[in-house]
Structures are given as structure tokens and as C-alpha cells.
């Protein structure tokens, strides 16, 4: 039971990190963060890849919710997207907590 709580906590940490990064990117750029990369400088492209690697769960869930609401996709797509976003959040949360524990 404790390991389930630990995994849920790590998933929540990863999803909160994704939400903060996606909101910050939207605040700074004025448009929602997506998976498309614009051809910029090498440094900006690398930063964009790392940003999307940690903000991916929020991007997936926003796209899945819009697809279910606006495009009338089946609820199975929303469920599969939620499972993928949860697994991605778990991994992101584990990376973040490992980085925090190193310092």
C-alpha cells in the first residue's frame, strides 16, 4: 500500500511540474505549448526539447480533452491518453525527485 502511495505521489509531482512549465511557457510566449518545434537556434531548440520532455503530460491531456470535447472522439482515446500522461508524469516526477535529492 505504501508503494502505491509513493507512485501516486511521484505521478502528482511530475504532473505539477508539467503544469508549471506549460503555464510558464504560455505566459512567456502568449500561446499554448505544443509538440511542434520551430527552427530556431540550436540552443533554443535544445531548450525546447527539454521543456517539452517535462511538460509533455499536460500537452497530451490538453490535446486529449480538446479532442474529446470538440472533435467528439471516443472516451477510449481520453483514457489511453490519461494512462500515457500518468506514466510520463511518474517518470518526470522520479527524475525531478532524484535531482532534488542530489542537492
Biopython code that builds the backbone (N, CA, C, O; Angstrom):
import numpy as np
from Bio.PDB.StructureBuilder import StructureBuilder

atoms = [
    (1, "UNK", "N", (0.815, -1.190, 0.000)),
    (1, "UNK", "CA", (0.000, 0.000, 0.000)),
    (1, "UNK", "C", (0.864, 1.262, 0.000)),
    (1, "UNK", "O", (0.522, 2.266, -0.624)),
    (2, "UNK", "N", (2.001, 1.188, 0.719)),
    (2, "UNK", "CA", (2.874, 2.354, 0.764)),
    (2, "UNK", "C", (3.525, 2.619, -0.584)),
    (2, "UNK", "O", (3.770, 3.770, -0.943)),
    (3, "UNK", "N", (3.807, 1.551, -1.335)),
    (3, "UNK", "CA", (4.433, 1.759, -2.637)),
    (3, "UNK", "C", (3.438, 2.397, -3.613)),
    (3, "UNK", "O", (3.842, 3.195, -4.459)),
    (4, "UNK", "N", (2.157, 2.066, -3.513)),
    (4, "UNK", "CA", (1.155, 2.700, -4.361)),
    (4, "UNK", "C", (1.064, 4.191, -4.050)),
    (4, "UNK", "O", (0.989, 5.016, -4.960)),
    (5, "UNK", "N", (1.072, 4.534, -2.765)),
    (5, "UNK", "CA", (1.039, 5.941, -2.379)),
    (5, "UNK", "C", (2.278, 6.675, -2.880)),
    (5, "UNK", "O", (2.194, 7.827, -3.307)),
    (6, "UNK", "N", (3.423, 6.006, -2.826)),
    (6, "UNK", "CA", (4.666, 6.608, -3.321)),
    (6, "UNK", "C", (4.579, 6.873, -4.822)),
    (6, "UNK", "O", (4.968, 7.945, -5.285)),
    (7, "UNK", "N", (4.068, 5.899, -5.587)),
    (7, "UNK", "CA", (3.934, 6.077, -7.036)),
    (7, "UNK", "C", (2.922, 7.166, -7.375)),
    (7, "UNK", "O", (3.132, 7.934, -8.313)),
    (8, "UNK", "N", (1.843, 7.238, -6.630)),
    (8, "UNK", "CA", (0.858, 8.300, -6.861)),
    (8, "UNK", "C", (1.445, 9.672, -6.537)),
    (8, "UNK", "O", (1.170, 10.651, -7.231)),
    (9, "UNK", "N", (2.251, 9.737, -5.484)),
    (9, "UNK", "CA", (2.906, 10.993, -5.133)),
    (9, "UNK", "C", (3.881, 11.421, -6.228)),
    (9, "UNK", "O", (3.910, 12.590, -6.612)),
    (10, "UNK", "N", (4.667, 10.490, -6.726)),
    (10, "UNK", "CA", (5.617, 10.809, -7.804)),
    (10, "UNK", "C", (4.882, 11.248, -9.067)),
    (10, "UNK", "O", (5.328, 12.159, -9.765)),
    (11, "UNK", "N", (3.767, 10.606, -9.357)),
    (11, "UNK", "CA", (2.965, 10.991, -10.519)),
    (11, "UNK", "C", (2.427, 12.405, -10.345)),
    (11, "UNK", "O", (2.440, 13.195, -11.289)),
    (12, "UNK", "N", (1.956, 12.729, -9.144)),
    (12, "UNK", "CA", (1.449, 14.075, -8.884)),
    (12, "UNK", "C", (2.562, 15.116, -8.993)),
    (12, "UNK", "O", (2.345, 16.201, -9.534)),
    (13, "UNK", "N", (3.737, 14.797, -8.490)),
    (13, "UNK", "CA", (4.875, 15.717, -8.592)),
    (13, "UNK", "C", (5.212, 15.966, -10.060)),
    (13, "UNK", "O", (5.447, 17.107, -10.456)),
    (14, "UNK", "N", (5.237, 14.915, -10.863)),
    (14, "UNK", "CA", (5.536, 15.063, -12.286)),
    (14, "UNK", "C", (4.483, 15.867, -13.019)),
    (14, "UNK", "O", (4.813, 16.673, -13.889)),
    (15, "UNK", "N", (3.206, 15.659, -12.678)),
    (15, "UNK", "CA", (2.153, 16.398, -13.377)),
    (15, "UNK", "C", (2.141, 17.865, -12.946)),
    (15, "UNK", "O", (1.860, 18.741, -13.764)),
    (16, "UNK", "N", (2.440, 18.144, -11.688)),
    (16, "UNK", "CA", (2.532, 19.536, -11.238)),
    (16, "UNK", "C", (3.698, 20.231, -11.931)),
    (16, "UNK", "O", (3.570, 21.378, -12.360)),
    (17, "UNK", "N", (4.834, 19.546, -12.043)),
    (17, "UNK", "CA", (5.974, 20.111, -12.764)),
    (17, "UNK", "C", (5.593, 20.413, -14.212)),
    (17, "UNK", "O", (5.930, 21.475, -14.735)),
    (18, "UNK", "N", (4.901, 19.493, -14.851)),
    (18, "UNK", "CA", (4.477, 19.694, -16.240)),
    (18, "UNK", "C", (3.532, 20.888, -16.347)),
    (18, "UNK", "O", (3.648, 21.691, -17.273)),
    (19, "UNK", "N", (2.609, 21.007, -15.415)),
    (19, "UNK", "CA", (1.668, 22.124, -15.431)),
    (19, "UNK", "C", (2.349, 23.460, -15.239)),
    (19, "UNK", "O", (2.019, 24.436, -15.913)),
    (20, "UNK", "N", (3.298, 23.505, -14.322)),
    (20, "UNK", "CA", (4.029, 24.750, -14.079)),
    (20, "UNK", "C", (4.829, 25.154, -15.314)),
    (20, "UNK", "O", (4.821, 26.322, -15.704)),
    (21, "UNK", "N", (5.517, 24.196, -15.929)),
    (21, "UNK", "CA", (6.328, 24.511, -17.112)),
    (21, "UNK", "C", (5.452, 24.933, -18.293)),
    (21, "UNK", "O", (5.788, 25.880, -19.003)),
    (22, "UNK", "N", (4.331, 24.237, -18.508)),
    (22, "UNK", "CA", (3.445, 24.588, -19.618)),
    (22, "UNK", "C", (2.807, 25.957, -19.399)),
    (22, "UNK", "O", (2.652, 26.730, -20.345)),
    (23, "UNK", "N", (2.438, 26.256, -18.164)),
    (23, "UNK", "CA", (1.848, 27.562, -17.866)),
    (23, "UNK", "C", (2.871, 28.675, -18.009)),
    (23, "UNK", "O", (2.553, 29.754, -18.509)),
    (24, "UNK", "N", (4.092, 28.420, -17.576)),
    (24, "UNK", "CA", (5.149, 29.423, -17.712)),
    (24, "UNK", "C", (5.466, 29.688, -19.180)),
    (24, "UNK", "O", (5.663, 30.835, -19.582)),
    (25, "UNK", "N", (5.516, 28.626, -19.977)),
    (25, "UNK", "CA", (5.777, 28.808, -21.408)),
    (25, "UNK", "C", (4.650, 29.580, -22.076)),
    (25, "UNK", "O", (4.897, 30.415, -22.947)),
    (26, "UNK", "N", (3.405, 29.302, -21.670)),
    (26, "UNK", "CA", (2.277, 30.033, -22.245)),
    (26, "UNK", "C", (2.279, 31.489, -21.788)),
    (26, "UNK", "O", (1.916, 32.377, -22.558)),
    (27, "UNK", "N", (2.678, 31.739, -20.558)),
    (27, "UNK", "CA", (2.759, 33.105, -20.058)),
    (27, "UNK", "C", (3.810, 33.908, -20.817)),
    (27, "UNK", "O", (3.593, 35.074, -21.147)),
    (28, "UNK", "N", (4.945, 33.280, -21.090)),
    (28, "UNK", "CA", (6.032, 33.993, -21.757)),
    (28, "UNK", "C", (5.819, 34.149, -23.252)),
    (28, "UNK", "O", (6.196, 35.168, -23.830)),
    (29, "UNK", "N", (5.211, 33.135, -23.893)),
    (29, "UNK", "CA", (5.067, 33.196, -25.347)),
    (29, "UNK", "C", (3.700, 33.686, -25.805)),
    (29, "UNK", "O", (3.560, 34.159, -26.933)),
    (30, "UNK", "N", (2.699, 33.580, -24.953)),
    (30, "UNK", "CA", (1.364, 34.026, -25.326)),
    (30, "UNK", "C", (0.552, 32.989, -26.067)),
    (30, "UNK", "O", (-0.580, 33.272, -26.461)),
    (31, "UNK", "N", (1.087, 31.800, -26.273)),
    (31, "UNK", "CA", (0.343, 30.733, -26.935)),
    (31, "UNK", "C", (0.607, 29.418, -26.216)),
    (31, "UNK", "O", (1.662, 29.243, -25.606)),
    (32, "UNK", "N", (-0.347, 28.494, -26.285)),
    (32, "UNK", "CA", (-0.160, 27.225, -25.575)),
    (32, "UNK", "C", (1.005, 26.425, -26.132)),
    (32, "UNK", "O", (1.297, 26.471, -27.327)),
    (33, "UNK", "N", (1.652, 25.703, -25.258)),
    (33, "UNK", "CA", (2.792, 24.883, -25.648)),
    (33, "UNK", "C", (2.298, 23.643, -26.384)),
    (33, "UNK", "O", (1.346, 22.989, -25.957)),
    (34, "UNK", "N", (2.951, 23.334, -27.487)),
    (34, "UNK", "CA", (2.622, 22.149, -28.266)),
    (34, "UNK", "C", (3.881, 21.337, -28.531)),
    (34, "UNK", "O", (4.971, 21.688, -28.080)),
    (35, "UNK", "N", (3.711, 20.249, -29.267)),
    (35, "UNK", "CA", (4.858, 19.398, -29.550)),
    (35, "UNK", "C", (5.665, 19.861, -30.757)),
    (35, "UNK", "O", (6.762, 19.348, -30.977)),
    (36, "UNK", "N", (5.174, 20.798, -31.536)),
    (36, "UNK", "CA", (5.901, 21.275, -32.705)),
    (36, "UNK", "C", (7.053, 22.186, -32.310)),
    (36, "UNK", "O", (6.907, 23.044, -31.440)),
    (37, "UNK", "N", (8.181, 21.998, -32.946)),
    (37, "UNK", "CA", (9.344, 22.848, -32.700)),
    (37, "UNK", "C", (9.581, 23.750, -33.898)),
    (37, "UNK", "O", (9.565, 23.301, -35.044)),
    (38, "UNK", "N", (9.799, 25.017, -33.620)),
    (38, "UNK", "CA", (10.134, 25.953, -34.687)),
    (38, "UNK", "C", (11.634, 25.920, -34.915)),
    (38, "UNK", "O", (12.400, 25.736, -33.968)),
    (39, "UNK", "N", (12.063, 26.095, -36.154)),
    (39, "UNK", "CA", (13.520, 26.076, -36.410)),
    (39, "UNK", "C", (14.168, 27.371, -35.904)),
    (39, "UNK", "O", (14.170, 28.391, -36.593)),
    (40, "UNK", "N", (14.694, 27.310, -34.735)),
    (40, "UNK", "CA", (15.400, 28.445, -34.134)),
    (40, "UNK", "C", (16.874, 28.101, -34.025)),
    (40, "UNK", "O", (17.375, 27.230, -34.736)),
    (41, "UNK", "N", (17.545, 28.774, -33.154)),
    (41, "UNK", "CA", (18.953, 28.450, -32.917)),
    (41, "UNK", "C", (19.057, 27.084, -32.260)),
    (41, "UNK", "O", (18.070, 26.540, -31.766)),
    (42, "UNK", "N", (20.250, 26.546, -32.261)),
    (42, "UNK", "CA", (20.474, 25.222, -31.686)),
    (42, "UNK", "C", (20.166, 25.234, -30.193)),
    (42, "UNK", "O", (19.556, 24.296, -29.680)),
    (43, "UNK", "N", (20.577, 26.273, -29.501)),
    (43, "UNK", "CA", (20.344, 26.362, -28.065)),
    (43, "UNK", "C", (18.847, 26.452, -27.744)),
    (43, "UNK", "O", (18.370, 25.805, -26.812)),
    (44, "UNK", "N", (18.115, 27.252, -28.514)),
    (44, "UNK", "CA", (16.673, 27.369, -28.301)),
    (44, "UNK", "C", (15.955, 26.060, -28.622)),
    (44, "UNK", "O", (14.988, 25.705, -27.947)),
    (45, "UNK", "N", (16.409, 25.353, -29.624)),
    (45, "UNK", "CA", (15.801, 24.066, -29.963)),
    (45, "UNK", "C", (16.056, 23.027, -28.873)),
    (45, "UNK", "O", (15.157, 22.259, -28.530)),
    (46, "UNK", "N", (17.271, 22.995, -28.326)),
    (46, "UNK", "CA", (17.569, 22.067, -27.236)),
    (46, "UNK", "C", (16.752, 22.395, -25.990)),
    (46, "UNK", "O", (16.258, 21.495, -25.312)),
    (47, "UNK", "N", (16.613, 23.676, -25.694)),
    (47, "UNK", "CA", (15.797, 24.079, -24.548)),
    (47, "UNK", "C", (14.337, 23.684, -24.777)),
    (47, "UNK", "O", (13.650, 23.274, -23.842)),
    (48, "UNK", "N", (13.869, 23.806, -26.012)),
    (48, "UNK", "CA", (12.507, 23.409, -26.336)),
    (48, "UNK", "C", (12.279, 21.914, -26.178)),
    (48, "UNK", "O", (11.211, 21.488, -25.738)),
    (49, "UNK", "N", (13.265, 21.129, -26.530)),
    (49, "UNK", "CA", (13.151, 19.678, -26.374)),
    (49, "UNK", "C", (13.067, 19.314, -24.898)),
    (49, "UNK", "O", (12.222, 18.506, -24.512)),
    (50, "UNK", "N", (13.931, 19.896, -24.063)),
    (50, "UNK", "CA", (13.894, 19.594, -22.637)),
    (50, "UNK", "C", (12.612, 20.116, -21.988)),
    (50, "UNK", "O", (12.067, 19.477, -21.087)),
    (51, "UNK", "N", (12.132, 21.266, -22.440)),
    (51, "UNK", "CA", (10.874, 21.806, -21.921)),
    (51, "UNK", "C", (9.719, 20.870, -22.241)),
    (51, "UNK", "O", (8.889, 20.582, -21.378)),
    (52, "UNK", "N", (9.665, 20.398, -23.480)),
    (52, "UNK", "CA", (8.579, 19.502, -23.881)),
    (52, "UNK", "C", (8.718, 18.112, -23.261)),
    (52, "UNK", "O", (7.725, 17.405, -23.089)),
    (53, "UNK", "N", (9.945, 17.721, -22.926)),
    (53, "UNK", "CA", (10.132, 16.427, -22.276)),
    (53, "UNK", "C", (9.513, 16.413, -20.885)),
    (53, "UNK", "O", (9.034, 15.372, -20.436)),
    (54, "UNK", "N", (9.515, 17.541, -20.201)),
    (54, "UNK", "CA", (8.929, 17.595, -18.871)),
    (54, "UNK", "C", (7.492, 18.114, -18.878)),
    (54, "UNK", "O", (6.736, 17.810, -17.955)),
    (55, "UNK", "N", (7.095, 18.881, -19.883)),
    (55, "UNK", "CA", (5.730, 19.405, -19.954)),
    (55, "UNK", "C", (4.819, 18.531, -20.812)),
    (55, "UNK", "O", (3.661, 18.886, -21.028)),
    (56, "UNK", "N", (5.307, 17.414, -21.297)),
    (56, "UNK", "CA", (4.543, 16.543, -22.180)),
    (56, "UNK", "C", (3.216, 16.053, -21.638)),
    (56, "UNK", "O", (2.243, 16.032, -22.393)),
    (57, "UNK", "N", (3.111, 15.654, -20.364)),
    (57, "UNK", "CA", (1.820, 15.169, -19.875)),
    (57, "UNK", "C", (0.692, 16.192, -19.972)),
    (57, "UNK", "O", (-0.448, 15.833, -20.265)),
    (58, "UNK", "N", (1.003, 17.455, -19.728)),
    (58, "UNK", "CA", (-0.025, 18.488, -19.830)),
    (58, "UNK", "C", (-0.423, 18.699, -21.292)),
    (58, "UNK", "O", (-1.599, 18.907, -21.588)),
    (59, "UNK", "N", (0.537, 18.647, -22.193)),
    (59, "UNK", "CA", (0.238, 18.801, -23.612)),
    (59, "UNK", "C", (-0.646, 17.651, -24.087)),
    (59, "UNK", "O", (-1.608, 17.870, -24.823)),
    (60, "UNK", "N", (-0.327, 16.436, -23.673)),
    (60, "UNK", "CA", (-1.128, 15.271, -24.061)),
    (60, "UNK", "C", (-2.548, 15.397, -23.542)),
    (60, "UNK", "O", (-3.502, 15.174, -24.288)),
    (61, "UNK", "N", (-2.703, 15.752, -22.269)),
    (61, "UNK", "CA", (-4.040, 15.824, -21.692)),
    (61, "UNK", "C", (-4.850, 16.980, -22.270)),
    (61, "UNK", "O", (-6.061, 16.848, -22.444)),
    (62, "UNK", "N", (-4.212, 18.103, -22.569)),
    (62, "UNK", "CA", (-4.940, 19.212, -23.186)),
    (62, "UNK", "C", (-5.433, 18.826, -24.576)),
    (62, "UNK", "O", (-6.569, 19.121, -24.946)),
    (63, "UNK", "N", (-4.568, 18.163, -25.343)),
    (63, "UNK", "CA", (-4.977, 17.724, -26.675)),
    (63, "UNK", "C", (-6.050, 16.643, -26.607)),
    (63, "UNK", "O", (-6.964, 16.635, -27.432)),
    (64, "UNK", "N", (-5.958, 15.735, -25.643)),
    (64, "UNK", "CA", (-6.958, 14.678, -25.495)),
    (64, "UNK", "C", (-8.299, 15.262, -25.068)),
    (64, "UNK", "O", (-9.345, 14.843, -25.565)),
    (65, "UNK", "N", (-8.278, 16.219, -24.157)),
    (65, "UNK", "CA", (-9.520, 16.838, -23.713)),
    (65, "UNK", "C", (-10.178, 17.618, -24.846)),
    (65, "UNK", "O", (-11.394, 17.546, -25.026)),
    (66, "UNK", "N", (-9.384, 18.360, -25.604)),
    (66, "UNK", "CA", (-9.932, 19.082, -26.752)),
    (66, "UNK", "C", (-10.481, 18.120, -27.798)),
    (66, "UNK", "O", (-11.515, 18.394, -28.407)),
    (67, "UNK", "N", (-9.807, 17.004, -28.012)),
    (67, "UNK", "CA", (-10.285, 16.014, -28.962)),
    (67, "UNK", "C", (-11.589, 15.387, -28.519)),
    (67, "UNK", "O", (-12.474, 15.147, -29.340)),
    (68, "UNK", "N", (-11.718, 15.118, -27.232)),
    (68, "UNK", "CA", (-12.958, 14.518, -26.728)),
    (68, "UNK", "C", (-14.105, 15.514, -26.735)),
    (68, "UNK", "O", (-15.248, 15.145, -27.003)),
    (69, "UNK", "N", (-13.813, 16.758, -26.446)),
    (69, "UNK", "CA", (-14.862, 17.767, -26.333)),
    (69, "UNK", "C", (-15.257, 18.352, -27.689)),
    (69, "UNK", "O", (-16.444, 18.470, -27.991)),
    (70, "UNK", "N", (-14.285, 18.711, -28.491)),
    (70, "UNK", "CA", (-14.570, 19.412, -29.742)),
    (70, "UNK", "C", (-14.740, 18.477, -30.937)),
    (70, "UNK", "O", (-15.603, 18.707, -31.786)),
    (71, "UNK", "N", (-13.935, 17.437, -31.008)),
    (71, "UNK", "CA", (-13.953, 16.563, -32.172)),
    (71, "UNK", "C", (-14.757, 15.292, -31.946)),
    (71, "UNK", "O", (-14.817, 14.426, -32.818)),
    (72, "UNK", "N", (-15.377, 15.181, -30.773)),
    (72, "UNK", "CA", (-16.245, 14.046, -30.433)),
    (72, "UNK", "C", (-15.544, 12.696, -30.592)),
    (72, "UNK", "O", (-16.130, 11.741, -31.101)),
    (73, "UNK", "N", (-14.301, 12.625, -30.157)),
    (73, "UNK", "CA", (-13.603, 11.334, -30.175)),
    (73, "UNK", "C", (-14.153, 10.456, -29.062)),
    (73, "UNK", "O", (-14.758, 10.947, -28.109)),
    (74, "UNK", "N", (-13.942, 9.168, -29.191)),
    (74, "UNK", "CA", (-14.478, 8.235, -28.193)),
    (74, "UNK", "C", (-13.760, 8.418, -26.851)),
    (74, "UNK", "O", (-12.609, 8.854, -26.815)),
    (75, "UNK", "N", (-14.436, 8.086, -25.760)),
    (75, "UNK", "CA", (-13.808, 8.217, -24.442)),
    (75, "UNK", "C", (-12.576, 7.323, -24.266)),
    (75, "UNK", "O", (-11.758, 7.563, -23.378)),
    (76, "UNK", "N", (-12.444, 6.304, -25.100)),
    (76, "UNK", "CA", (-11.265, 5.436, -25.006)),
    (76, "UNK", "C", (-9.989, 6.224, -25.302)),
    (76, "UNK", "O", (-8.949, 5.969, -24.695)),
    (77, "UNK", "N", (-10.065, 7.173, -26.226)),
    (77, "UNK", "CA", (-8.887, 7.995, -26.525)),
    (77, "UNK", "C", (-8.476, 8.815, -25.314)),
    (77, "UNK", "O", (-7.287, 8.962, -25.028)),
    (78, "UNK", "N", (-9.460, 9.345, -24.608)),
    (78, "UNK", "CA", (-9.163, 10.114, -23.401)),
    (78, "UNK", "C", (-8.540, 9.219, -22.336)),
    (78, "UNK", "O", (-7.608, 9.633, -21.646)),
    (79, "UNK", "N", (-9.045, 8.002, -22.197)),
    (79, "UNK", "CA", (-8.495, 7.069, -21.219)),
    (79, "UNK", "C", (-7.072, 6.653, -21.540)),
    (79, "UNK", "O", (-6.215, 6.619, -20.656)),
    (80, "UNK", "N", (-6.819, 6.339, -22.798)),
    (80, "UNK", "CA", (-5.461, 5.955, -23.205)),
    (80, "UNK", "C", (-4.500, 7.125, -23.027)),
    (80, "UNK", "O", (-3.367, 6.942, -22.580)),
    (81, "UNK", "N", (-4.950, 8.312, -23.373)),
    (81, "UNK", "CA", (-4.109, 9.499, -23.194)),
    (81, "UNK", "C", (-3.815, 9.747, -21.721)),
    (81, "UNK", "O", (-2.707, 10.150, -21.367)),
    (82, "UNK", "N", (-4.806, 9.508, -20.858)),
    (82, "UNK", "CA", (-4.600, 9.694, -19.426)),
    (82, "UNK", "C", (-3.583, 8.693, -18.880)),
    (82, "UNK", "O", (-2.770, 9.047, -18.026)),
    (83, "UNK", "N", (-3.617, 7.465, -19.357)),
    (83, "UNK", "CA", (-2.648, 6.462, -18.911)),
    (83, "UNK", "C", (-1.240, 6.840, -19.374)),
    (83, "UNK", "O", (-0.285, 6.733, -18.605)),
    (84, "UNK", "N", (-1.111, 7.276, -20.613)),
    (84, "UNK", "CA", (0.195, 7.689, -21.126)),
    (84, "UNK", "C", (0.717, 8.901, -20.353)),
    (84, "UNK", "O", (1.892, 8.948, -19.988)),
    (85, "UNK", "N", (-0.158, 9.882, -20.105)),
    (85, "UNK", "CA", (0.255, 11.076, -19.365)),
    (85, "UNK", "C", (0.628, 10.729, -17.925)),
    (85, "UNK", "O", (1.558, 11.316, -17.373)),
    (86, "UNK", "N", (-0.084, 9.786, -17.312)),
    (86, "UNK", "CA", (0.242, 9.383, -15.937)),
    (86, "UNK", "C", (1.597, 8.696, -15.878)),
    (86, "UNK", "O", (2.388, 8.964, -14.974)),
    (87, "UNK", "N", (1.873, 7.816, -16.831)),
    (87, "UNK", "CA", (3.178, 7.144, -16.849)),
    (87, "UNK", "C", (4.301, 8.152, -17.090)),
    (87, "UNK", "O", (5.349, 8.089, -16.447)),
    (88, "UNK", "N", (4.076, 9.079, -18.018)),
    (88, "UNK", "CA", (5.069, 10.114, -18.301)),
    (88, "UNK", "C", (5.278, 10.985, -17.060)),
    (88, "UNK", "O", (6.412, 11.354, -16.752)),
    (89, "UNK", "N", (4.202, 11.317, -16.347)),
    (89, "UNK", "CA", (4.313, 12.117, -15.128)),
    (89, "UNK", "C", (5.084, 11.372, -14.051)),
    (89, "UNK", "O", (5.872, 11.969, -13.318)),
    (90, "UNK", "N", (4.857, 10.075, -13.958)),
    (90, "UNK", "CA", (5.602, 9.271, -12.983)),
    (90, "UNK", "C", (7.100, 9.339, -13.254)),
    (90, "UNK", "O", (7.895, 9.522, -12.332)),
    (91, "UNK", "N", (7.479, 9.193, -14.507)),
    (91, "UNK", "CA", (8.900, 9.240, -14.851)),
    (91, "UNK", "C", (9.476, 10.637, -14.633)),
    (91, "UNK", "O", (10.591, 10.770, -14.129)),
    (92, "UNK", "N", (8.737, 11.673, -15.005)),
    (92, "UNK", "CA", (9.206, 13.045, -14.800)),
    (92, "UNK", "C", (9.334, 13.354, -13.312)),
    (92, "UNK", "O", (10.295, 13.996, -12.887)),
    (93, "UNK", "N", (8.363, 12.897, -12.522)),
    (93, "UNK", "CA", (8.430, 13.108, -11.083)),
    (93, "UNK", "C", (9.610, 12.389, -10.463)),
    (93, "UNK", "O", (10.255, 12.921, -9.559)),
    (94, "UNK", "N", (9.903, 11.186, -10.935)),
    (94, "UNK", "CA", (11.052, 10.446, -10.418)),
    (94, "UNK", "C", (12.359, 11.159, -10.749)),
    (94, "UNK", "O", (13.263, 11.222, -9.916)),
    (95, "UNK", "N", (12.460, 11.695, -11.965)),
    (95, "UNK", "CA", (13.671, 12.434, -12.349)),
    (95, "UNK", "C", (13.816, 13.682, -11.494)),
    (95, "UNK", "O", (14.908, 13.980, -11.012)),
    (96, "UNK", "N", (12.726, 14.413, -11.302)),
    (96, "UNK", "CA", (12.789, 15.637, -10.501)),
    (96, "UNK", "C", (13.156, 15.336, -9.054)),
    (96, "UNK", "O", (13.994, 16.023, -8.468)),
    (97, "UNK", "N", (12.537, 14.318, -8.478)),
    (97, "UNK", "CA", (12.842, 13.995, -7.082)),
    (97, "UNK", "C", (14.277, 13.482, -6.929)),
    (97, "UNK", "O", (14.915, 13.711, -5.902)),
    (98, "UNK", "N", (14.777, 12.792, -7.948)),
    (98, "UNK", "CA", (16.178, 12.360, -7.909)),
    (98, "UNK", "C", (17.114, 13.567, -7.980)),
    (98, "UNK", "O", (18.119, 13.618, -7.271)),
    (99, "UNK", "N", (16.786, 14.533, -8.832)),
    (99, "UNK", "CA", (17.607, 15.740, -8.904)),
    (99, "UNK", "C", (17.575, 16.514, -7.594)),
    (99, "UNK", "O", (18.600, 17.034, -7.153)),
    (100, "UNK", "N", (16.406, 16.593, -6.971)),
    (100, "UNK", "CA", (16.287, 17.307, -5.713)),
    (100, "UNK", "C", (17.078, 16.589, -4.613)),
    (100, "UNK", "O", (17.716, 17.237, -3.783)),
    (101, "UNK", "N", (17.038, 15.270, -4.609)),
    (101, "UNK", "CA", (17.737, 14.529, -3.565)),
    (101, "UNK", "C", (19.265, 14.610, -3.698)),
    (101, "UNK", "O", (19.988, 14.368, -2.732)),
    (102, "UNK", "N", (19.747, 14.948, -4.894)),
    (102, "UNK", "CA", (21.198, 15.071, -5.088)),
    (102, "UNK", "C", (21.744, 16.344, -4.444)),
    (102, "UNK", "O", (22.922, 16.420, -4.094)),
    (103, "UNK", "N", (20.870, 17.342, -4.293)),
    (103, "UNK", "CA", (21.333, 18.628, -3.740)),
    (103, "UNK", "C", (20.938, 18.719, -2.342)),
    (103, "UNK", "O", (21.225, 19.718, -1.683)),
]
sb = StructureBuilder()
sb.init_structure("model")
sb.init_model(0)
sb.init_chain("A")
sb.init_seg("    ")
for serial, (resi, resn, name, xyz) in enumerate(atoms, 1):
    if name == "N":
        sb.init_residue(resn, " ", resi, " ")
    sb.init_atom(name, np.array(xyz, "f"), 0.0, 1.0, " ", f" {name:<3s}", serial, name[0])
structure = sb.get_structure()
